[in-house]
Amino acid sequence: MTSVEPTAESQAVAAAIARHGHEPGPLIVVLHAVQDALGYIPEQAVRQIADGLNLSRAEVFGVVTFYHYFRTHKPGARTVQICRAEACQARGCQSLERHAREKLGIDYHETTADGSTSLEMVFCMGNCATGPAVRIDGRLYSHVTPERFDALLAHQENAL
Amino acid sequence: MTRVYVPKDSTAVSLGADEVAAAFAQQGIEVIRTGSRGLFWLEPLVEVDTPAGRCGYGPVGAADVGGLIAAGMSDGGAHPLAIGLVEEHPYLKSQQRLTFRHIGIIDPASLTDYLAHGGYAGLRNALSMTGAAIVQAVADSGLRGRGGAAFPTGIKWKTVLDQPVTQKYVTCNADEGDSGTFADRLVMEGDPFTLIEGMTIAGVAVGATQGFIYCRVEYPESIAALRTAIAAAKSAGYLGESVCGSGKRFELDVRVAAGAYICGEETSMLQSLEGKRGEVRVRPPLPAIEGLFGKPTIVNNVMSLAAVPLILEKGPTYYRDFGMGRSRGTIALQLAGNLKRGGLVERAFGVTLREILYDYGGGSASGRPIKAVQVGGPLGAYLPESQFDTPLDYEAFAAVGALVGHGGIVAFDDTADMAALARYAFEFCAYESCGKCTPCRIGSTRGAHVIDNLLAGHEPERQKVLLGELCETLIHGSLCGLGGMTPFPVQSAMKHFPDEFEPRSQH
């Protein structure tokens, strides 16, 4: 076995294990800490977490892939989440979904070629009386029509 | 004017409440951030203290702030956005707010404010009682699980109390994944101390020393509010080694979920809390006997636990006197989807769906007729107009083949495509299935295909028979409610809107 220089990534994973590894049933807590730090769960992290928590890689991989929230690929600079659930459907989210995919040129769980935007679907953000609901980089918006969607993206781009 | 109240609730913020709060602060006015009263069409709803009570203005934009100050809002001055005394508003005045009594009024980050509004009176009473007496009070209140299953809370607690084991847990299921529901979120963001107090009472009652709140990752504002409140409760001695100096220990932590709807199912949630895949466990053993890490565990919904402080404060009779039949107390109804006045309505059981949709909801937001209403989340039945007079009561809903569930009410106007909604129910089940049992894992995908074939005109009558049989297989052959209840929206849509389940012309 050859020793590998610690990278920023492996250091972040080690920090997550050191901080949460002692908690009862720690795996999901550790995965959250890694994704909070890196934006996703790199393949390399699976091995490191398995070693650190004394689990098999299969167990860690099984958990990472079970939960929709955990990502195994580096996301875009910003993440757009669109609610697809019934209450937002009752307010016409299907046309927003079509528009967003056409506008960004990607489908759900994909990232634009320039790496600027990832598109995710979510089922309910608890914002069900003022749909369609969208979250962009953690910020929640109500009544998001296709026109408003374009304005929000443009506004964000200007603010960057 | 010295002070205004502006909600920090996520719906209010999504409608611009942060900008409004900043605009008031810029004018040198003290801003208190509260939860939301749940009158969402008026958000951001700004309130101000007047000698007569709190006056409200909404929906307020940042650009309105100067005009409101000039109109003399500190004295409740007239303005086109004025709604008068907030608690006299018909939407609020006709409600029976027990669990939501503090929300929109207090600062959810302030323990002092919570105490000033009578907070922790329930825990103080509980600490003077035996565990068995606390459990009896909860049983006598008639409280049934508000997560959807409506199981008597007192019986669940008694089972945990009776286990002769030293390590027990209290877990709160805050994985509120049903579309059209936000009552848990309003409590966690708007009055987290009530939930914390309810869990502490549960721990003291059954002898559990550790609690976990399993909160959705889609609710970052709730997670933050809970953590702030837990830290405050801990440093003031309401949590920790010796709760209020009683010598009884209770610790509480928030665990963040990871976007799996199935983890709202109690055994799946326990798996997830243990750091595993959220696959459903076979029952028995019941979680109350072998739950988290194999130990006796209370699993309750946010709304059930948040009802407990009032029951211990005012006594079980006070709570039980609300409601009808075997549905005692109040239910938090969440008005969502295509309604003019969406929001939160807490009422005693027995109010009819029609009253909720029209007297509160004001009819559809689009102005078109309401065609169908889904009650109880994605696994709930679609009710047509002919069933709108059904009272909100667990047994009355069961009698018409529907469920109250967590109290989410999603209204659709006459543009809704019922076959598409039925197909979506299968699609959702396929996406969220944990995969452990075959009817759910495979039946959900097959169901969507069968509806496609039906609408495409491939032997439609045969597809209808197949769909009926598939639904029965899911109902009877699934391990948990996801597979077992996905047929409810499908069958109800087919029953009440049969014309829409016919082959469609291909374009």
Interface residues (C-beta under 8 A of the other chain):
Chain A: P24 G25 P26 L27 I28 V29 L31 H32 E59 G62 V63 F66 Y67 H68 Y69 F70 A85 E86 A87 C88 Q89 A90 R91 V122 F123 C124 M125 G126 N127 C128 A129 T130 G131 A133 G138 L140 Y141 S142 H143
Chain B: S10 T11 V13 S14 L15 F40 W41 E43 E176 G177 D178 S179 G180 T181 F182 D184 R185 R216 V217 E218 Y219 P220 R255 V256 A257 A258 G259 A260 Y261 S272 L273 E274 G275 K276 R277 G278 E279 F293 Q334 L335 A336 G337 N338 L339 G342 G343 A365 Q374 P378 G408 V410 A411 F412 D413 A416 L421 Y424 F428 Y431 E432 C434
